[in-house]
């Protein structure tokens, strides 16, 4: 890996790689590192990306997701020894991530102006989502645990990539990243069954604190935060970095939010914004 120090600090990657190795998870091992010059020699996890396999053959999904969910349970259990050494997924970071949807997708891309009323309902939504994240048990969070960062490997599947932004944060964040993926979508009932499989694998103490109904609320509202962030990042990648390809993933990403309308009256103003202004605006600009 060639990561010039002027462009990227490789130390978090090296540190988190060490944590994952100590957890006996399958992530690239650091063979040699020259952080002063930005060179790392890593073990290779191959070229078989989860996303490519899932899109080619959906019958592989049950086994691939079972492996990924088991690895996630392991990351949270064994990661408890390391999570305090990670940056916190705190209110400041959560609110910054939400601002990406407001500023880059609604503002820069769609030129939607927020009047006082809309700004007020937006802040109410942000308050709801931030509180939901901070209220959850805090665990070791990969922060980008999805089909583009998981590799199918012959042993100890999956291989785990792109972990340098790991934080100490909400129980359900990585789970919703995996199951409500911005790049591949599964039926709602299947997603919830996989989420329940994960829930049943949690330790008894956590399940005593978080019953199934509370867990579902944590999971679904965490997804709203994640998907607003992702939609904003996709717009930023387009405008700031000239990477337009991600724009086509925004409607799928936002559909995870709009499908929650019947279950959450608190999300109605946000869903109205998405359905009446954001999605039509995206279509008009496509």
Beta strands, then each sheet from edge to edge (+ up, - down):
strand 1: 30-34
strand 2: 39-42
strand 3: 87-88
strand 4: 138-141
strand 5: 150-151
strand 6: 159-160
strand 7: 167-170
sheet 1: 1+ 2-
sheet 2: 3+ 7+ 4-
sheet 3: 5+ 6-
end
